[in-house]
């Protein structure tokens, strides 16, 4: 982190995104909070401005499925803070009954974000480099009978992160890519009526639920470790653990079972 550290966090009005935002502000970052929930997002930013100062955080109304919304958010962030060097692609939904929406938010949103990050941060475009952190899930490694569409989207995020995380992009543009892959998080996303499907009580009643603040520390760990393409699993059972090989995945699944 430097005095010029500026982040965009998508889906940041509540839950994990809000926890990530607070964690970054405590580290001295300036943050653009983005969300489709305008009233909740602006209220959250006003609360943060009282705590961290009016110049530390701004709000951008943003639907991550719309590339033009994300571009406007980058423009607003650069226009306000003069730079941007961290993007956290956090926005996500669990909505099995609407597979297209699930893929649009959980996968297309991060794809647009990664592409724009290279445009705004990439050295080949006049930028100074930066970091992109995608919020994936242990669902990116494990199957789930109750949530196949959601897990498919998170499998794709793992592939997206590891592909962008290959040396080519880091050497060419100075942009590092990583993913935080949490197990169950105690947020409203699992209790939204849209997410209620047969078998989901296995999730909402699970004793492995973690607080958003605990998971948000995974973002700080990636920023500290700087392993491009790294996929950091966060769980109560194993803590914070990078998974990059089949053996590491096998060891992890010994304690964290598929749904």
N, C-alpha and C positions, 0 to 999 in steps of 0.2 A: 504494500500500500504506500502511495506517495501523497503529497498535498494535492495532486491533480487527479486523484482516483475518483472516477465517476462511473456509476453503474445504472443500468436499466434492469428492472425486475418486473417480469410480466406476471399477471395474476396475483398482484401483491396487496390487494385490499384486505385480505384476511388469510387465516390459516398459515401454511408454510411460507407463502410469499411474504406475508407480513413479518414473520419471524426472521426470514432472510434479510429483509429490509432493515429491521432493527439491528441485526448482527453487523451488517455492513456499516450502518451509521455509527455504531459504537467503535468501529475500526477507523473512523474518520472519512469514510466515503461520502460523497454527495450522491443522492439517489433519485432517479425518476421512477416513481411508482406508476405502474400501468395496470388497468383493469377495465372490463366491460361494465362494471358496476360503478357508475359515476358518483352517485350520492355517497355510497360507502367508501369509495376511494378518496374523494375529496375530504370527507370527515376524518379518515385515517391520516391523511397528509397534514391536516390542520393540527391534529393531536401530536404528530411527530415534530411539526415546526415549533410548537411550544416547548418541546423537550430538547430538540437539537438545534433550533434556530431557523428562522424563515428562509435563510439562504442555503439550507442543507438538503432540502427535499422538495420536489415538485410532483404534480400529477398529470398524467396523460390518459385521456379516454382512448382505449385501444382494444379492438377486436383482433386477436392474433391471426385469425383466419383471413384477414384482409391485409395484403401486403402494403397497401397504401397507408393503413393505420400505423403499421410498424415503422414505415419510412418517416411519417410525420412525427412519430415519437422520437426517432433518432435525431431528426432535424431540431425538434424542440429541446432535446437534451443538449446537443452541441451548441445551439443558440444561447441556452441559459448558462451552461457550465463550461463552454468553450471546447470541450472534448468529451469522449466516451471511451472507456477502455475495459469495461466489463458488461457482458450481457448474461443475465440469468433467465433462461427459457423455462419458467416455472408453470405458466398457465396450463391447466389440464382438467379434464372431466372424466367421470365414470358414468357412462350412459349407454349401456348395452343395447337398449331398444332403438338407438339411433347411431348405427355404426358409422355413417358418413360424417356426422357431426363429431363423433369421437376421434376419427382419423384427422379431420380438418383441424381440430383444436390441438390434439396431442402430438401430431406428426407434422402437418403442414405448417402450423405456427412456428415450431422450432426450425423447420427447413428455411422458411422465410427469414427468421431471425439470424440463422447462421450465415445466410447469403448476404444479408445487410451488414452484419458484423464485419465480414471481410471487405465489404465496400467502404465502410466508414472507418474501420480500424486498420485494414490491411496496408502494409508498407508499399505495395505495388500501386495503391490508390492514393498515396500521399499521407497515410496514417502512420501511427507510431507503434502499431501492434496492440495486443490486448488479450482478453480471455473470454471464452464463451463456456458457460456451465449449463448443461441441459439437466433438468430434473427428470430422471427416468424412474425406475422402480425395481425392486427384486422381481417384479412381474416381467422385466426385460430378460430374465434368465430362466424363470420358472413358469410352468403351465398353470392354468386355473380353469376348471370346468365351469365356474360361475361367471367368469369375466373374460371370455376369449377375445373379444374385440379390443378391450382395454389392454390386455396383455400383448396382443399383436402390435398395438401402437407403441408399447414400451420396448418390445423386442426391436422394433425399427429404430427407436431412439438410441439404443445401444450401438446398432450398426452405423447410424449416422455419426455418432460421436467418435467411434473408433476409426471411421473412414476419414473424417475431417481431422482427426488427431494424428494421422500419419505424418511423418517428417516433412512431406512436401509443403503442406500449408504453413507449418511453423517456420520452416526455412525460407519460404517465399514471402510470407506476409507477416510473420511474427505474431500470429494469432494462435493461442493454445486452446484446445478443446478438451473438456472433461465432463463427466456425468456423475451426479449423485443418485444413488439407487436405493432409496429407503424401503424398509419393510413397512408394516402398518403404522400410519400416522393418525393420531387422534385429532381429526379435523372434521368439519361439516361435510366434506365431499362424500364421505361414506354414509352419511345420514340423510342426504338429499333424496326426496321421493323418486327422482329420476334414476337413482342408482339402485333402487331396490329390485333385486332379482333373486330368484331361487338360489339359496346357498350363501347369500351375502352375509347372513348372520354369523357365518364362520369368521368373517372379517371383523364385524362390528363388536363381537363379543370376545375377540381374541385378546389374551393377556399380554401379547407382545406389543401392544400399542405404545408408540413413542410420542413424546411431546414435539411440536413443531420446532421449539428452541433447540432441542437435542439434535434434530436432523439438520437444522440450519448451520450447525457447527461443521457439518460436512462440506459446505460451500467454502468456509474459511480454510479447511484442511486442504482442499484442492488448490486454493490460491497460494497456500504456503508450500505445498509439495511440488506443484508445477509439473505434473506428469501428463504430457499431452496424450490424449486418447484414453486416459485413466478412467476406469469405472469403479467408483467408490461405493460399496454397499454399506448401508447403515442399518444396524439391527440391535435389539436389546441383547440378543444372545452373543453376538460377535463384536459389538461395538462398531468401529470404523475399519473396513477391510477392503483393499483393492482386489478385484477379481479379474484376472486376465488370462488364466489358463483353465483347462478342464479339471485339473486336480484341485485348484482353488475352488471351483464351482462345486465339485463333488464334496469337498470338505465343508463348504457352507451348507449344502443341502442336507447334511447329516443332522443339522440342528434346526434348520428352517425348512419345513416340508411344503410341497405344493398344496394348493387348495383343492 
